């Protein structure tokens, strides 16, 4: 591929022009230059296109699609990308200046394999900063159990482009899609952990993970999330089951329902919270989340006094 950059950074975006400017600039600030940016505008109605045009058009590719959500946007980005390795960056996050350099060094050290590389991220929430854990092959014999227990952080990952000849984002799933894709890829391709925190994950008071509980179709979104978990285990089959505890699927489904019960309670939807709690109890049989159920019960009672 002529003039192939080492990296393609895919940025899906929707009506976040000001935040997008910061994300793009963080790539321009990198200490290496062999990259391109592929912006996929998922139907924005704000100044997104004008923000992208502010940057060097030889380094930034702009694509527009009708609103189809992030999985579709990322798949379009992969199709348009020219780089040997594919990185993803959400429009409200950003890279530290050495992000691509440390990945490049490890890629060259490993001989440019068809694999998946990961750095670490720092979660910023107001004045708080929390550093993500790193995969430890001594603690977790395989990276899959680690990623089923820890947030993926899409902008910490770097995939060889050949991986997307086999896998792509499953557009059925509105949530859990990053983990769904990563776990399936890790069943087939090698993983390389880089023990440096180089990506910033921004948390805001009202993020999408909370705002969905205000939507009329929030119950359907919950079921979509749970079905994505079930589908992962169906696709992973025996190979996946051999890497995790025997009850991992049941636990994850029950935990997700309970997470959504807490989310619904947070926005004052008590009836929906009770429904998700019951779904969680039915899946877990109350065996391994009893402390979390107790905490939920306390929050539920306190909610009546607010």
C-alpha positions as a Markdown table, in Angstrom:
| # | Residue | x | y | z |
|---|---|---|---|---|
| 1 | Unk | 0.0 | 0.0 | 0.0 |
| 2 | Unk | 1.6 | 3.2 | -1.2 |
| 3 | Unk | 2.5 | 5.8 | 1.4 |
| 4 | Unk | 1.0 | 3.6 | 4.1 |
| 5 | Unk | 1.2 | 5.2 | 7.5 |
| 6 | Unk | 2.1 | 3.0 | 10.5 |
| 7 | Unk | -1.1 | 4.1 | 12.4 |
| 8 | Unk | -4.7 | 5.0 | 11.5 |
| 9 | Unk | -6.5 | 6.6 | 14.4 |
| 10 | Unk | -10.3 | 6.3 | 13.9 |
| 11 | Unk | -12.4 | 8.8 | 15.7 |
| 12 | Unk | -16.2 | 8.4 | 15.6 |
| 13 | Unk | -18.1 | 11.5 | 16.6 |
| 14 | Unk | -21.6 | 12.8 | 17.1 |
| 15 | Unk | -22.4 | 16.4 | 18.0 |
| 16 | Unk | -19.3 | 17.0 | 20.1 |
| 17 | Unk | -17.4 | 19.6 | 18.0 |
| 18 | Unk | -15.6 | 21.2 | 20.9 |
| 19 | Unk | -14.5 | 17.9 | 22.5 |
| 20 | Unk | -13.5 | 16.6 | 19.1 |
| 21 | Unk | -11.1 | 19.4 | 18.6 |
| 22 | Unk | -9.2 | 18.3 | 21.7 |
| 23 | Unk | -9.1 | 14.7 | 20.6 |
| 24 | Unk | -7.8 | 15.5 | 17.2 |
| 25 | Unk | -5.2 | 17.9 | 18.5 |
| 26 | Unk | -3.9 | 15.2 | 20.9 |
| 27 | Unk | -3.0 | 13.1 | 17.8 |
| 28 | Unk | -1.2 | 16.1 | 16.1 |
| 29 | Unk | 0.8 | 16.5 | 19.3 |
| 30 | Unk | 2.2 | 13.0 | 19.1 |
| 31 | Unk | 6.0 | 12.6 | 19.1 |
| 32 | Unk | 5.8 | 10.4 | 16.0 |
| 33 | Unk | 4.4 | 11.5 | 12.7 |
| 34 | Unk | 3.6 | 8.3 | 10.7 |
| 35 | Unk | -0.1 | 8.4 | 11.3 |
| 36 | Unk | -3.4 | 9.5 | 9.8 |
| 37 | Unk | -6.7 | 10.4 | 11.4 |
| 38 | Unk | -10.0 | 9.0 | 10.1 |
| 39 | Unk | -13.0 | 10.9 | 11.5 |
| 40 | Unk | -16.4 | 9.3 | 11.0 |
| 41 | Unk | -19.1 | 11.9 | 11.6 |
| 42 | Unk | -22.2 | 9.9 | 12.8 |
| 43 | Unk | -24.8 | 12.3 | 11.6 |
| 44 | Unk | -23.7 | 15.5 | 13.6 |
| 45 | Unk | -25.8 | 18.6 | 13.3 |
| 46 | Unk | -23.3 | 20.9 | 15.0 |
| 47 | Unk | -20.0 | 22.4 | 13.7 |
| 48 | Unk | -18.2 | 19.1 | 13.5 |
| 49 | Unk | -17.3 | 19.3 | 9.9 |
| 50 | Unk | -15.9 | 22.8 | 10.3 |
| 51 | Unk | -13.7 | 21.7 | 13.3 |
| 52 | Unk | -12.2 | 18.9 | 11.2 |
| 53 | Unk | -11.5 | 21.3 | 8.3 |
| 54 | Unk | -9.4 | 23.4 | 10.6 |
| 55 | Unk | -6.7 | 20.6 | 10.7 |
| 56 | Unk | -4.3 | 19.6 | 7.9 |
| 57 | Unk | -6.4 | 17.7 | 5.3 |
| 58 | Unk | -3.4 | 15.6 | 4.3 |
| 59 | Unk | -3.5 | 14.1 | 7.8 |
| 60 | Unk | -7.2 | 14.0 | 8.6 |
| 61 | Unk | -9.8 | 12.2 | 6.5 |
| 62 | Unk | -13.5 | 13.3 | 7.1 |
| 63 | Unk | -16.4 | 10.9 | 6.5 |
| 64 | Unk | -20.1 | 11.5 | 7.1 |
| 65 | Unk | -22.8 | 8.9 | 7.6 |
| 66 | Unk | -26.4 | 9.1 | 8.8 |
| 67 | Unk | -26.7 | 8.3 | 12.5 |
| 68 | Unk | -26.0 | 4.6 | 13.0 |
| 69 | Unk | -24.1 | 4.7 | 16.3 |
| 70 | Unk | -20.4 | 4.0 | 17.1 |
| 71 | Unk | -20.0 | 0.4 | 15.9 |
| 72 | Unk | -21.1 | 1.3 | 12.4 |
| 73 | Unk | -18.9 | 4.4 | 12.5 |
| 74 | Unk | -15.9 | 2.4 | 13.6 |
| 75 | Unk | -16.4 | -0.2 | 10.9 |
| 76 | Unk | -16.5 | 2.6 | 8.2 |
| 77 | Unk | -13.4 | 4.0 | 9.7 |
| 78 | Unk | -11.6 | 0.6 | 9.4 |
| 79 | Unk | -12.7 | 0.4 | 5.8 |
| 80 | Unk | -11.3 | 3.8 | 5.0 |
| 81 | Unk | -8.1 | 3.4 | 7.0 |
| 82 | Unk | -4.7 | 3.0 | 5.3 |
| 83 | Unk | -2.5 | 2.3 | 8.3 |
| 84 | Unk | -0.8 | -0.9 | 9.2 |
| 85 | Unk | -2.2 | -0.7 | 12.7 |
| 86 | Unk | -5.6 | 0.6 | 13.8 |
| 87 | Unk | -6.2 | 2.7 | 16.9 |
| 88 | Unk | -9.5 | 4.1 | 18.1 |
| 89 | Unk | -10.1 | 7.3 | 20.0 |
| 90 | Unk | -13.5 | 8.5 | 21.2 |
| 91 | Unk | -14.3 | 12.1 | 20.6 |
| 92 | Unk | -14.4 | 13.0 | 24.3 |
| 93 | Unk | -11.0 | 11.4 | 25.2 |
| 94 | Unk | -7.5 | 12.1 | 24.2 |
| 95 | Unk | -3.9 | 10.7 | 24.0 |
| 96 | Unk | -0.9 | 11.9 | 25.9 |
| 97 | Unk | 2.0 | 12.9 | 23.6 |
| 98 | Unk | 4.0 | 9.7 | 23.8 |
| 99 | Unk | 1.1 | 7.3 | 23.2 |
| 100 | Unk | 1.9 | 6.3 | 19.6 |
| 101 | Unk | 5.6 | 6.4 | 20.3 |
| 102 | Unk | 5.5 | 3.7 | 23.0 |
| 103 | Unk | 3.3 | 1.5 | 20.9 |
| 104 | Unk | 5.6 | 1.9 | 17.9 |
| 105 | Unk | 8.6 | 0.9 | 20.0 |
| 106 | Unk | 6.9 | -2.2 | 21.1 |
| 107 | Unk | 5.6 | -3.1 | 17.6 |
| 108 | Unk | 9.2 | -2.9 | 16.3 |
| 109 | Unk | 10.6 | -4.8 | 19.2 |
| 110 | Unk | 8.1 | -7.6 | 18.6 |
| 111 | Unk | 8.7 | -7.7 | 14.8 |
| 112 | Unk | 5.5 | -6.0 | 13.7 |
| 113 | Unk | 3.2 | -9.0 | 14.5 |
| 114 | Unk | -0.4 | -9.4 | 13.6 |
| 115 | Unk | -1.6 | -8.9 | 17.2 |
| 116 | Unk | -3.1 | -6.5 | 19.7 |
| 117 | Unk | -1.2 | -3.9 | 21.7 |
| 118 | Unk | -2.4 | -2.1 | 24.8 |
| 119 | Unk | -1.2 | 0.8 | 27.0 |
| 120 | Unk | -3.0 | 2.0 | 30.1 |
| 121 | Unk | -5.4 | 4.9 | 30.7 |
| 122 | Unk | -6.0 | 7.5 | 33.3 |
| 123 | Unk | -9.6 | 8.1 | 34.2 |
| 124 | Unk | -10.3 | 11.8 | 35.0 |
| 125 | Unk | -13.4 | 12.7 | 36.9 |
| 126 | Unk | -13.3 | 16.3 | 38.1 |
| 127 | Unk | -10.1 | 16.5 | 40.2 |
| 128 | Unk | -9.8 | 12.8 | 40.6 |
| 129 | Unk | -7.5 | 10.6 | 38.6 |
| 130 | Unk | -7.5 | 6.8 | 38.6 |
| 131 | Unk | -4.9 | 4.8 | 36.7 |
| 132 | Unk | -6.1 | 1.6 | 35.1 |
| 133 | Unk | -4.5 | -1.8 | 36.0 |
| 134 | Unk | -2.3 | -3.7 | 33.6 |
| 135 | Unk | -2.7 | -7.2 | 32.5 |
| 136 | Unk | -0.3 | -9.4 | 34.5 |
| 137 | Unk | 0.3 | -12.9 | 33.0 |
| 138 | Unk | 1.2 | -14.2 | 36.4 |
| 139 | Unk | -2.1 | -13.2 | 38.0 |
| 140 | Unk | -4.2 | -13.9 | 34.9 |
| 141 | Unk | -2.8 | -16.8 | 32.7 |
| 142 | Unk | -4.6 | -15.3 | 29.7 |
| 143 | Unk | -5.7 | -11.7 | 28.9 |
| 144 | Unk | -9.4 | -12.7 | 28.4 |
| 145 | Unk | -10.2 | -13.1 | 32.1 |
| 146 | Unk | -8.5 | -9.8 | 32.8 |
| 147 | Unk | -10.6 | -8.0 | 30.2 |
| 148 | Unk | -13.8 | -9.6 | 31.4 |
| 149 | Unk | -13.1 | -8.1 | 34.8 |
| 150 | Unk | -11.7 | -4.7 | 33.8 |
| 151 | Unk | -12.8 | -1.9 | 31.5 |
| 152 | Unk | -11.3 | -2.3 | 28.1 |
| 153 | Unk | -10.6 | 1.4 | 27.3 |
| 154 | Unk | -10.9 | 1.3 | 23.5 |
| 155 | Unk | -8.3 | 4.2 | 23.1 |
| 156 | Unk | -5.6 | 2.1 | 24.9 |
| 157 | Unk | -5.8 | -0.6 | 22.1 |
| 158 | Unk | -4.0 | -0.9 | 18.8 |
| 159 | Unk | -4.9 | -3.7 | 16.4 |
| 160 | Unk | -3.0 | -4.9 | 13.3 |
| 161 | Unk | -5.2 | -4.2 | 10.3 |
| 162 | Unk | -5.3 | -7.8 | 9.2 |
| 163 | Unk | -7.4 | -8.7 | 12.2 |
| 164 | Unk | -10.3 | -6.7 | 10.7 |
| 165 | Unk | -10.3 | -9.0 | 7.7 |
| 166 | Unk | -11.8 | -11.6 | 10.1 |
| 167 | Unk | -13.6 | -9.5 | 12.7 |
| 168 | Unk | -15.5 | -6.2 | 12.8 |
| 169 | Unk | -17.7 | -4.4 | 15.3 |
| 170 | Unk | -21.1 | -6.2 | 15.6 |
| 171 | Unk | -23.6 | -3.4 | 14.9 |
| 172 | Unk | -26.4 | -5.2 | 16.7 |
| 173 | Unk | -24.9 | -4.2 | 20.0 |
| 174 | Unk | -25.2 | -0.6 | 21.4 |
| 175 | Unk | -23.2 | -1.4 | 24.5 |
| 176 | Unk | -20.4 | -3.9 | 25.4 |
| 177 | Unk | -19.2 | -3.8 | 21.7 |
| 178 | Unk | -15.6 | -3.0 | 22.6 |
| 179 | Unk | -15.3 | -6.0 | 24.9 |
| 180 | Unk | -17.2 | -8.2 | 22.5 |
| 181 | Unk | -14.8 | -7.6 | 19.7 |
| 182 | Unk | -11.7 | -7.7 | 21.8 |
| 183 | Unk | -12.4 | -11.0 | 23.5 |
| 184 | Unk | -13.1 | -12.7 | 20.1 |
| 185 | Unk | -9.9 | -11.3 | 18.7 |
| 186 | Unk | -7.9 | -12.5 | 21.7 |
| 187 | Unk | -9.1 | -16.1 | 21.1 |
| 188 | Unk | -7.1 | -16.0 | 17.9 |
| 189 | Unk | -4.4 | -13.3 | 18.0 |
| 190 | Unk | -1.5 | -12.5 | 20.4 |
| 191 | Unk | -1.7 | -9.7 | 23.0 |
| 192 | Unk | 1.1 | -7.3 | 24.1 |
| 193 | Unk | 0.7 | -5.2 | 27.2 |
| 194 | Unk | 2.7 | -2.0 | 27.4 |
| 195 | Unk | 3.0 | -0.9 | 31.1 |
| 196 | Unk | 2.7 | 2.9 | 30.5 |
| 197 | Unk | -0.4 | 5.1 | 31.0 |
| 198 | Unk | -0.7 | 7.1 | 27.8 |
| 199 | Unk | -4.5 | 7.6 | 27.2 |
| 200 | Unk | -7.0 | 9.8 | 29.1 |
| 201 | Unk | -10.5 | 8.7 | 29.7 |
| 202 | Unk | -12.8 | 11.6 | 30.6 |
| 203 | Unk | -15.8 | 11.0 | 32.9 |
| 204 | Unk | -18.6 | 13.7 | 33.0 |
| 205 | Unk | -21.5 | 14.1 | 35.5 |
| 206 | Unk | -24.0 | 12.8 | 32.9 |
| 207 | Unk | -22.3 | 10.4 | 30.6 |
| 208 | Unk | -24.1 | 8.1 | 28.1 |
| 209 | Unk | -24.0 | 5.2 | 30.6 |
| 210 | Unk | -26.2 | 7.1 | 32.9 |
| 211 | Unk | -28.3 | 9.1 | 30.4 |
| 212 | Unk | -29.6 | 5.9 | 28.8 |
| 213 | Unk | -31.7 | 5.3 | 31.9 |
| 214 | Unk | -33.7 | 8.4 | 31.1 |
| 215 | Unk | -34.6 | 7.1 | 27.6 |
| 216 | Unk | -38.0 | 5.6 | 26.9 |
| 217 | Unk | -36.3 | 2.5 | 25.4 |
| 218 | Unk | -33.9 | 2.1 | 28.2 |
| 219 | Unk | -35.3 | -1.3 | 29.1 |
| 220 | Unk | -34.6 | -2.5 | 25.5 |
| 221 | Unk | -31.1 | -1.1 | 25.8 |
| 222 | Unk | -30.5 | -3.1 | 28.9 |
| 223 | Unk | -31.6 | -6.3 | 27.1 |
| 224 | Unk | -29.4 | -5.4 | 24.2 |
| 225 | Unk | -26.4 | -5.2 | 26.6 |
| 226 | Unk | -27.2 | -8.5 | 28.2 |
| 227 | Unk | -27.7 | -10.2 | 24.8 |
| 228 | Unk | -24.3 | -9.0 | 23.7 |
| 229 | Unk | -22.8 | -10.8 | 26.7 |
| 230 | Unk | -24.7 | -14.0 | 25.9 |
| 231 | Unk | -23.7 | -13.8 | 22.3 |
| 232 | Unk | -20.0 | -13.4 | 23.2 |
| 233 | Unk | -20.1 | -16.7 | 25.1 |
| 234 | Unk | -22.0 | -18.3 | 22.3 |
| 235 | Unk | -19.5 | -17.3 | 19.7 |
| 236 | Unk | -16.5 | -18.0 | 22.0 |
| 237 | Unk | -17.8 | -21.5 | 22.7 |
| 238 | Unk | -15.7 | -24.1 | 24.4 |
| 239 | Unk | -12.5 | -22.1 | 23.8 |
| 240 | Unk | -13.8 | -19.2 | 25.8 |
| 241 | Unk | -15.4 | -21.3 | 28.5 |
| 242 | Unk | -12.1 | -23.1 | 29.1 |
| 243 | Unk | -10.4 | -19.8 | 30.0 |
| 244 | Unk | -12.9 | -18.5 | 32.6 |
| 245 | Unk | -14.7 | -19.8 | 35.7 |
| 246 | Unk | -17.6 | -22.1 | 34.9 |
| 247 | Unk | -20.2 | -19.6 | 36.1 |
| 248 | Unk | -18.7 | -16.5 | 34.4 |
| 249 | Unk | -21.5 | -16.0 | 31.9 |
| 250 | Unk | -24.2 | -16.2 | 34.5 |
| 251 | Unk | -22.3 | -13.9 | 36.8 |
| 252 | Unk | -21.8 | -11.3 | 34.1 |
| 253 | Unk | -25.4 | -11.3 | 33.1 |
| 254 | Unk | -26.6 | -11.0 | 36.7 |
| 255 | Unk | -24.1 | -8.3 | 37.4 |
| 256 | Unk | -25.2 | -6.3 | 34.3 |
| 257 | Unk | -28.8 | -6.4 | 35.3 |
| 258 | Unk | -27.9 | -5.2 | 38.8 |
| 259 | Unk | -25.7 | -2.4 | 37.3 |
| 260 | Unk | -28.7 | -1.3 | 35.3 |
| 261 | Unk | -30.9 | -1.5 | 38.4 |
| 262 | Unk | -28.6 | 0.9 | 40.1 |
| 263 | Unk | -28.6 | 3.2 | 37.0 |
| 264 | Unk | -32.4 | 3.3 | 36.9 |
| 265 | Unk | -32.5 | 4.0 | 40.6 |
| 266 | Unk | -30.0 | 6.8 | 40.1 |
| 267 | Unk | -32.4 | 8.7 | 37.8 |
| 268 | Unk | -35.4 | 8.0 | 40.0 |
| 269 | Unk | -37.0 | 5.1 | 37.9 |
| 270 | Unk | -37.8 | 2.9 | 40.9 |
| 271 | Unk | -40.1 | 0.5 | 39.1 |
| 272 | Unk | -37.6 | -0.1 | 36.3 |
| 273 | Unk | -34.9 | -0.6 | 39.0 |
| 274 | Unk | -37.0 | -3.3 | 40.7 |
| 275 | Unk | -37.5 | -5.0 | 37.4 |
| 276 | Unk | -33.8 | -5.1 | 36.6 |
| 277 | Unk | -33.1 | -6.3 | 40.2 |
| 278 | Unk | -35.5 | -9.2 | 39.7 |
| 279 | Unk | -33.9 | -10.2 | 36.4 |
| 280 | Unk | -30.5 | -10.1 | 38.2 |
| 281 | Unk | -31.8 | -12.3 | 41.0 |
| 282 | Unk | -33.3 | -14.8 | 38.6 |
| 283 | Unk | -30.0 | -15.2 | 36.8 |
| 284 | Unk | -27.7 | -15.3 | 39.8 |
| 285 | Unk | -30.0 | -17.3 | 42.1 |
| 286 | Unk | -28.8 | -14.8 | 44.7 |
| 287 | Unk | -25.6 | -16.9 | 45.2 |
| 288 | Unk | -22.7 | -14.6 | 44.4 |
| 289 | Unk | -23.9 | -11.0 | 44.5 |
| 290 | Unk | -25.5 | -11.0 | 47.9 |
| 291 | Unk | -23.4 | -8.1 | 49.2 |
| 292 | Unk | -24.2 | -6.0 | 46.1 |
| 293 | Unk | -27.9 | -6.8 | 46.5 |
| 294 | Unk | -27.7 | -5.6 | 50.1 |
| 295 | Unk | -26.1 | -2.4 | 49.0 |
| 296 | Unk | -28.8 | -1.9 | 46.4 |
| 297 | Unk | -31.5 | -2.5 | 49.0 |
| 298 | Unk | -30.1 | 0.2 | 51.2 |
| 299 | Unk | -29.9 | 2.7 | 48.3 |
| 300 | Unk | -33.5 | 1.8 | 47.3 |
| 301 | Unk | -34.8 | 2.5 | 50.8 |
| 302 | Unk | -32.9 | 5.8 | 51.0 |
| 303 | Unk | -34.3 | 6.9 | 47.7 |
| 304 | Unk | -37.7 | 7.2 | 49.2 |
| 305 | Unk | -36.5 | 9.8 | 51.7 |
| 306 | Unk | -35.0 | 12.1 | 49.1 |
